[in-house]
Amino acid sequence: MSMDISSEEALRDTRSRTHTWGAPVRPTADILGMTGREILQAGIDGRFPSAPIMSTLGFRFVEVGDGLAVFETEHGEHLYNPMGSVHGGYLASVTDAALGSAVMSRLPAGSTYTTTQLGLHLIRPVFADTPPLRVTGTALHVGRTTATAEARVVGIEDGKLYAHGSTTCAVFSFAAG
């Protein structure tokens, strides 16, 4: 049994996706004077544009607190891997965003972070018709030079755990340049 499809069939089944994004936030003196949580809240409130990765992959930042960051997914078949489910890299990306943002929410003005380690456990597959997922990151430790956080990816409607992960981040001063 051949799995080949004709070029004509492939063209009939072609889909497209368009997205837009605002220019990334640049580290001005005003921004360097804001805490991580203030910067993140400004993004949620629309005072700063969302990070371009969010519109590219389809997730949104919905809540920030002290050591807490919550994202919700807008996944679909455009994120499928060859096996017909949402690629694990998508969940890794949105989980990394929640983990890093949880750390950032605890950083003082003039500080930033970068992920140095990311671990993810994928529990169940995600499909285009899987209802939206909520990704909640929680900072566990935020020190002068390192930080750690954990996250859970849970179905908003079914309450099921889809993935969980953790991170280690390097923390450093953010010099304007």
C-alpha positions in Angstrom: 0.0 0.0 0.0 1.5 3.3 -1.1 1.3 6.4 1.1 2.3 8.7 -1.7 -0.1 11.5 -2.5 -0.1 13.4 -5.8 1.1 17.0 -6.1 -2.4 18.0 -6.9 -3.8 16.4 -3.7 -1.0 18.1 -1.7 -1.9 21.5 -3.1 -5.6 21.1 -2.4 -4.7 20.2 1.2 -2.3 23.2 1.7 -2.9 25.5 4.6 -1.3 28.8 5.5 -0.8 30.7 8.7 0.1 34.4 9.1 1.2 36.1 12.3 2.3 39.6 13.3 4.4 40.8 16.2 5.6 44.1 17.7 9.2 45.0 17.8 11.0 43.4 20.8 11.4 45.6 23.9 14.9 47.2 24.0 16.7 47.7 27.4 16.2 51.5 27.9 17.2 53.3 31.1 13.5 53.3 32.1 13.1 49.5 31.5 16.4 48.8 33.4 14.9 50.6 36.3 11.9 48.2 36.4 11.8 45.0 38.3 11.2 41.8 36.4 7.7 41.5 37.6 6.9 45.1 36.5 8.3 44.4 33.0 6.2 41.2 32.7 3.1 42.9 34.0 3.6 45.7 31.4 3.6 43.0 28.7 0.4 41.4 30.0 -1.3 44.9 30.2 -0.3 45.7 26.6 2.1 48.5 27.6 5.0 46.4 26.0 4.6 44.2 23.0 4.5 40.4 23.6 7.7 38.6 22.9 7.7 37.6 19.2 8.0 33.9 20.1 4.4 34.0 21.5 2.7 34.9 18.2 5.1 32.7 16.2 4.2 29.6 18.2 0.7 30.5 19.5 0.7 31.0 23.2 -0.1 34.0 25.5 1.0 35.3 28.9 -2.1 35.6 31.1 -0.8 36.0 34.7 2.2 37.1 36.7 2.8 37.1 40.5 5.7 36.9 42.9 7.5 33.8 41.6 4.6 32.8 39.4 4.0 33.0 35.6 1.0 31.5 33.7 0.7 31.0 30.0 -2.1 29.5 27.9 -1.6 27.6 24.6 -3.3 28.2 21.2 -1.9 25.0 19.7 -3.0 23.5 16.4 -2.1 21.2 13.6 0.5 23.7 12.3 2.6 22.4 15.2 2.4 18.7 14.3 5.3 16.4 14.1 5.5 13.6 11.5 3.6 11.3 13.9 0.5 13.5 13.9 0.6 15.2 17.3 1.9 18.5 18.5 5.6 18.5 18.6 7.2 18.2 22.0 9.4 21.2 21.2 6.3 23.3 21.3 5.6 22.2 24.9 9.3 22.7 25.7 9.1 26.3 24.4 6.0 27.4 26.3 7.2 25.6 29.4 10.6 27.4 29.1 8.7 30.7 28.8 6.7 30.0 32.0 9.8 28.8 33.9 11.9 31.8 32.9 9.1 34.3 33.5 8.5 32.9 37.0 12.2 33.5 37.7 12.1 36.9 36.1 9.1 37.9 38.3 11.4 37.8 41.3 14.4 39.7 39.8 15.3 43.2 41.0 15.7 46.1 38.6 18.7 45.9 36.4 18.8 42.0 36.4 18.0 39.4 33.8 18.4 35.7 33.4 19.1 33.0 30.8 18.1 29.4 30.8 21.1 27.1 31.4 19.2 23.8 31.8 15.7 22.7 30.8 14.1 19.4 31.7 10.7 18.3 30.5 8.6 15.2 31.0 5.9 14.7 28.4 3.1 12.7 29.9 0.4 12.6 27.2 0.2 13.7 23.6 -1.4 17.0 22.5 -3.5 17.1 19.3 -5.0 20.0 17.4 -8.4 19.3 19.0 -6.9 19.1 22.6 -8.5 22.0 24.5 -6.1 24.8 25.5 -3.5 24.1 28.1 -2.4 26.2 31.1 1.3 26.3 31.8 2.2 27.4 35.3 5.7 28.2 36.3 6.8 28.6 39.9 10.2 30.0 41.0 11.7 27.8 43.7 15.0 29.7 44.3 16.1 33.0 43.0 19.6 34.0 44.1 22.3 36.5 43.0 23.7 34.2 40.3 21.4 31.2 39.9 17.7 30.4 40.0 15.5 27.3 39.7 11.9 26.9 38.8 9.3 24.1 38.1 6.2 24.1 35.8 3.2 22.0 35.1 1.2 21.8 31.8 -2.4 21.1 32.6 -5.5 20.9 30.5 -7.8 23.9 31.2 -10.9 21.9 30.7 -9.9 18.3 31.7 -7.5 19.1 34.5 -5.1 16.4 33.2 -1.4 16.7 33.5 0.2 16.8 30.0 3.8 17.7 31.0 6.0 19.0 33.8 9.4 20.4 33.8 12.2 22.3 35.6 14.9 24.8 34.9 18.1 26.2 36.2 18.9 29.8 35.1 21.9 32.0 35.3 21.1 35.4 36.8 23.2 38.5 35.9 23.1 42.3 35.7 21.7 43.7 32.5 24.0 46.3 31.1 22.5 48.7 28.6 24.4 48.7 25.4 
